[in-house]
Amino acid sequence: MIFSPTLVKTYYMLQLVTNSVDSRLFISFSTLPCLPTLTSFHINMVVPTKKAMNQRLVSWTLVVGLFVISCVAELERFEHAGKPDGSLSFLVVGDWGRRGHYNQSQVAFQMGKIGEQLDIDFIISTGDNFYDNGLTAVDDPLFHQSFTDIYTAPSLQKQWYNVLGNHDYRGNAEAQLSPILTKMDSRWLCLRSFVLNAGPEIAEFFFVDTTPFVTKYFSDPEDHVYDWKTILPREKYLNNLLMEVESAIGESRAKWKIVVGHHAIKSAGHHGNTKELNIHLLPLLQTYDVDLYINGHDHCLQHISSSDWYIFL
């Protein structure tokens, strides 16, 4: 089912329930009017003799082994307890930071009501946290005007787990990652990529920094200026990120494996599919049987599933 009205902002309410016998995923959707919603490498070798080939293979094995040891780091991990009955409830929102305009305040009000009904454990943001150009610095008043002063319902005074979107990279991306914001509002936690173990082991969430994957932001940024300070060189950043994500997903023993990013892998919306994520990220989801991919960016609610049972929100 696909919802794509012209001016629609979406949020998702998800509840995970597991027990020793089985595990089930309950998903309910709600739409409200609001505008705001690496690879493999191949080595060609020409070797004249079997002896030389063995020597060359040993040499490459050593080099590759050293490369893996030196470059594969672990994503930062966080733990969030579930309910005593073994269930987990959370809200997902994306593309929201509008100083309360474009119906952001109305969406926040409804989130508060649903959050109370579901007794949510936490909130996930899929990025584009502050429009139009992210934050200018840690003291940017937009943080309070679009976050602290908007999501005031008692049920929303829970931990927020956030990733960056393309609009966030148009400002000072490091500002959103700063622990100074967490000191201002203890709900705020934002990193480029990280892992959240919820339950524990009911569900594991893998938050992925998708903006640097999109080539057009580098090759044709139009009038925008992106904060790539810690991203360049881009190829190295993406290679390391994909190895870290693969390592984390591959080691997961959670009943539900969920990946969160800003950009869509598959989309019937305005932006369409993100080809770079189809090339580089989707194969990891398929290889490690990820249950769900959740994203923002397209300002509409879509529920897409394939014949291979992969689900995209």
Solvent accessible surface area in square Angstrom, and as a share of the most:
residue,aa,sasa,rsa
1,M,122,0.55
2,I,92,0.47
3,F,79,0.33
4,S,72,0.46
5,P,63,0.40
6,T,128,0.74
7,L,112,0.56
8,V,16,0.09
9,K,3,0.01
10,T,1,0.01
11,Y,3,0.01
12,Y,10,0.04
13,M,14,0.06
14,L,0,0.00
15,Q,57,0.25
16,L,0,0.00
17,V,33,0.19
18,T,10,0.06
19,N,68,0.35
20,S,116,0.75
21,V,135,0.77
22,D,63,0.32
23,S,44,0.29
24,R,107,0.39
25,L,38,0.19
26,F,96,0.40
27,I,44,0.23
28,S,56,0.36
29,F,48,0.20
30,S,29,0.19
31,T,51,0.29
32,L,37,0.18
33,P,86,0.54
34,C,2,0.01
35,L,55,0.27
36,P,0,0.00
37,T,4,0.02
38,L,24,0.12
39,T,82,0.48
40,S,102,0.66
41,F,144,0.60
42,H,152,0.68
43,I,59,0.30
44,N,126,0.65
45,M,70,0.31
46,V,139,0.80
47,V,37,0.21
48,P,115,0.73
49,T,75,0.44
50,K,150,0.63
51,K,147,0.62
52,A,26,0.20
53,M,81,0.36
54,N,73,0.37
55,Q,109,0.48
56,R,98,0.36
57,L,83,0.41
58,V,90,0.52
59,S,55,0.36
60,W,91,0.32
61,T,93,0.54
62,L,112,0.56
63,V,80,0.46
64,V,53,0.30
65,G,31,0.30
66,L,123,0.61
67,F,94,0.39
68,V,69,0.40
69,I,140,0.71
70,S,89,0.57
71,C,33,0.20
72,V,55,0.31
73,A,54,0.42
74,E,135,0.61
75,L,15,0.07
76,E,100,0.45
77,R,97,0.35
78,F,46,0.19
79,E,121,0.54
80,H,38,0.17
81,A,75,0.58
82,G,19,0.18
83,K,39,0.17
84,P,148,0.93
85,D,108,0.56
86,G,22,0.21
87,S,6,0.04
88,L,0,0.00
89,S,0,0.00
90,F,0,0.00
91,L,0,0.00
92,V,0,0.00
93,V,1,0.01
94,G,4,0.04
95,D,0,0.00
96,W,3,0.01
97,G,0,0.00
98,R,33,0.12
99,R,121,0.44
100,G,12,0.12
101,H,119,0.53
102,Y,120,0.46
103,N,53,0.27
104,Q,2,0.01
105,S,50,0.32
106,Q,104,0.46
107,V,5,0.03
108,A,5,0.04
109,F,130,0.54
110,Q,57,0.25
111,M,0,0.00
112,G,6,0.06
113,K,90,0.38
114,I,35,0.18
115,G,1,0.01
116,E,132,0.59
117,Q,130,0.58
118,L,48,0.24
119,D,84,0.44
120,I,2,0.01
121,D,20,0.10
122,F,0,0.00
123,I,0,0.00
124,I,0,0.00
125,S,0,0.00
126,T,1,0.01
127,G,0,0.00
128,D,2,0.01
129,N,0,0.00
130,F,0,0.00
131,Y,17,0.06
132,D,84,0.43
133,N,81,0.42
134,G,5,0.05
135,L,0,0.00
136,T,103,0.60
137,A,34,0.26
138,V,41,0.24
139,D,109,0.56
140,D,15,0.08
141,P,79,0.50
142,L,9,0.04
143,F,1,0.00
144,H,68,0.31
145,Q,69,0.31
146,S,0,0.00
147,F,0,0.00
148,T,38,0.22
149,D,86,0.45
150,I,28,0.14
151,Y,2,0.01
152,T,89,0.52
153,A,25,0.20
154,P,117,0.74
155,S,13,0.09
156,L,0,0.00
157,Q,86,0.38
158,K,66,0.28
159,Q,47,0.21
160,W,0,0.00
161,Y,7,0.03
162,N,0,0.00
163,V,0,0.00
164,L,1,0.01
165,G,0,0.00
166,N,7,0.03
167,H,32,0.14
168,D,0,0.00
169,Y,0,0.00
170,R,45,0.16
171,G,17,0.16
172,N,49,0.25
173,A,0,0.00
174,E,62,0.28
175,A,3,0.02
176,Q,0,0.00
177,L,41,0.20
178,S,19,0.12
179,P,95,0.60
180,I,80,0.41
181,L,0,0.00
182,T,53,0.31
183,K,172,0.73
184,M,80,0.36
185,D,13,0.07
186,S,88,0.57
187,R,18,0.07
188,W,1,0.00
189,L,32,0.16
190,C,6,0.04
191,L,38,0.19
192,R,34,0.12
193,S,14,0.09
194,F,0,0.00
195,V,0,0.00
196,L,0,0.00
197,N,21,0.11
198,A,0,0.00
199,G,15,0.15
200,P,93,0.59
201,E,98,0.44
202,I,13,0.07
203,A,0,0.00
204,E,10,0.05
205,F,0,0.00
206,F,0,0.00
207,F,0,0.00
208,V,1,0.00
209,D,0,0.00
210,T,0,0.00
211,T,0,0.00
212,P,0,0.00
213,F,1,0.00
214,V,10,0.06
215,T,55,0.32
216,K,110,0.46
217,Y,12,0.05
218,F,53,0.22
219,S,84,0.54
220,D,88,0.46
221,P,48,0.30
222,E,129,0.58
223,D,142,0.73
224,H,61,0.27
225,V,124,0.71
226,Y,22,0.08
227,D,17,0.09
228,W,32,0.11
229,K,140,0.59
230,T,75,0.44
231,I,1,0.01
232,L,105,0.52
233,P,90,0.57
234,R,58,0.21
235,E,122,0.55
236,K,122,0.52
237,Y,43,0.16
238,L,6,0.03
239,N,36,0.18
240,N,33,0.17
241,L,7,0.04
242,L,7,0.03
243,M,41,0.18
244,E,30,0.14
245,V,0,0.00
246,E,63,0.28
247,S,33,0.21
248,A,5,0.04
249,I,1,0.01
250,G,29,0.28
251,E,98,0.44
252,S,11,0.07
253,R,185,0.67
254,A,12,0.10
255,K,101,0.43
256,W,35,0.12
257,K,33,0.14
258,I,0,0.00
259,V,0,0.00
260,V,0,0.00
261,G,0,0.00
262,H,0,0.00
263,H,3,0.01
264,A,4,0.03
265,I,0,0.00
266,K,67,0.28
267,S,15,0.10
268,A,64,0.50
269,G,20,0.19
270,H,168,0.75
271,H,83,0.37
272,G,19,0.18
273,N,84,0.43
274,T,15,0.09
275,K,141,0.60
276,E,19,0.09
277,L,0,0.00
278,N,33,0.17
279,I,109,0.55
280,H,37,0.17
281,L,0,0.00
282,L,17,0.08
283,P,55,0.35
284,L,20,0.10
285,L,4,0.02
286,Q,73,0.32
287,T,91,0.53
288,Y,57,0.22
289,D,97,0.50
290,V,5,0.03
291,D,40,0.21
292,L,1,0.01
293,Y,0,0.00
294,I,0,0.00
295,N,12,0.06
296,G,7,0.06
297,H,14,0.06
298,D,14,0.07
299,H,42,0.19
300,C,14,0.08
301,L,2,0.01
302,Q,13,0.06
303,H,55,0.25
304,I,38,0.19
305,S,73,0.47
306,S,50,0.32
307,S,109,0.70
308,D,87,0.45
309,W,215,0.75
310,Y,32,0.12
311,I,42,0.21
312,F,9,0.04
313,L,8,0.04
